[in-house]
Amino acid sequence: MNKKDIAHFRNQFKPNNEKLKISDLYTVYVMKDSSEIYHHQSQPFQMLEMEQQELFFHNFKKNSWWSVGSEVI
């Protein structure tokens, strides 16, 4: 992938994008020492306030795993 491709994918992370629909948000907390799950929660993404949804999209965009030269299968 080149920088243009990466920028295109990152621009897709918007709350009102018809091509990208997130239905559920699943949160898991794991103990660092033992890798044991000590809390998990599932909630519909649409039930979050718009401000929270935008925050998640901002974080998805910022933490995307694509890098220049990588291939998407």
Order of alpha helices (4+ residues) and beta strands (2+ residues): alpha-beta-beta-alpha
